[in-house]
Every structure is written in structure tokens, then in C-alpha cells.
Amino acid sequence: MEKPDFHIFVCNSFRVSGEAQGVCNKQGAAQFLPYLEEEILDRGLNAQVTACGCLKVCDRGPAIVVYPNNDWYGNIDSEEKIDQILDALEDGGTAEDLIIT
């Protein structure tokens, strides 16, 4: 397996018990996973997507973190915002207006 250029973590608010119950999950983060995966394939990006536990930025969720860039994105509540992030990755940059500061 080739090491991905990017690893994209999507907060799904999983708890130790495995139950998804936090803000990001309740605000629909899980519904964006298929779209994100499909867009990565369509764009030919070498990226891996992982649904993860709570990222502890609930007041800015749904949240996405992109490594190795260490870019933390907040309020990712639409496909358009996901497109902004992926557009920035394709261009070698960051979707600045979505960054959590």
C-alpha cells in the first residue's frame, strides 16, 4: 500500500464506548464521509479518510483535521466547504477561511 499524501480525520464524536453522541455527529459529520471519499477518488488525490473520536472543538464542529499539514477546519457543514478544503489540497494550500484558530 502506498503511503497517502494526506490523512483526513473527520470528527464523529465517538466516545470510549464506541458510541457516537457528540456535537459533530449530531450535526451530520457522518453524512459527509461518502461525499469526501468520492471527491478524493474523482480528483485523484492520494488521501485517506478516517472517522475519528471527539477532537474537542465542539463549539466549532463538525471538524476536520488534515495531516501532515496540521490544518484544523471547523463548521464543516456542507459539501461546498469540503470542496474548499479539497480544492486547497489540490492547489498545495489551505482553505484559510475555514481554519480553526
N, C-alpha and C positions, 0 to 999 in steps of 0.2 A: 504494500500500500504506500502510495506517495504521501509524504507529509503535506498537509494543507498549508497554503499561504496564510489563511485566516481561520480563526476559530471563533464562531459567533455564538455567544451564550444568550439565551432568551429566558429571562426570569419567568418562572411559572409558579413561584411561591411554594414549592414543595417543602414540607416540614420533615423532621426526622422520621416520622411515622410513614412518610411517603405520600401523605395526603396533600393535595394542592388546595390551599384555602386562603391565600393572602390576596392582597390588592391586585398584583399583576395578573393573576389567574382570573380573578373576578372581573377584571376589566378586559378580558378576552385575549390575553397574550397567546394562549394555546391555539387560537384560531388563525394566527399569523404564521405558524410553523410550516404548514404545507405551501403557502404562498412564498415564503422565504426560500424554502428548498427548491421550489420550481424556478424561481427567478435566478438562483445561483446556477442551476443547470442551464437555463436558457442563455445566460450571459457568459457561460464558460468560465466562471470563477472557480478557482481551486480553494474551496472553503468548506468547512464542516460546521453544522449547526447542532447545538446541544440545548435541550430544555433543562434548566437548572433550578436549584433551590433558590430561596429568597436571597436577593442581592442587597437587601437592607436599604433600599432607596424608595420605600413605599410611597412617599409623597410625590414621587416623580415617575411612577410606574404607568404603564408597562415599561420595563427597562431592558436594554440590550447592551452587551459589552462585546467589543471586538478586540481580539488579540491576534497578533502581537502588538497591535497599535496602542492598546490600553485605552481605547476610546469608550467612554460610558455615555450612552444615549438614553434620554428619558422622554416620557409621554409619547411613546411609540404606539399610537392608537389607530393607525391607518396604513393601508398598503402604500400610499403616497410617501409616507415617512420612511418606510422600509426601502422604497425606491431611492429616496435621497441618500440613504446610508450606502446602498449598493452602488449607486452612481459615483459616490465619493470614493469607494474602494476601487472601482474601475479606473478612476482618474488619479489614484495614488494620494488621495487627500482624506479630509474629514468633513462630515456634514455638520459644520460649526453651529448652526442654529438649533441643533438637536442635542448638543453636548451638555452633559450634567457638569456643572462647575462647582 
